[in-house]
Amino acid sequence: MAREIEEKEASQRVAAIEDSMHLSRERAIADAESYKLTSEAEANTKRLTDEFLEWQRIQAFGNSSKVYFGSEIPSMYVDRTQQLPAGGR
């Protein structure tokens, strides 16, 4: 009877150790993913400057196959760095 109790206690200790190992492993994976996402967010914040976004917009327009003719060019091609007067178009 005492032997069965000792075996059950030993198996409970083994299970507790396995649970602890699993928890540690999952926590390490979650911490690594969190660090990765935080680092990417910081890098994007530093990279996504107004100048870079303007360059990306110009690149996208350059890759466009549409050609516009006429006196009125769509407003998307207007330089966004220049501000229009308060009441004007």
Secondary structure by P-SEA (a helix, b strand, c coil): caaaaaaaaaaaaaaaaaaaaaaaaaaaaaaaaaaaaaaaaaaaaaaccaaaaaaaaaaaaaacccccccccccccccccccccccccc
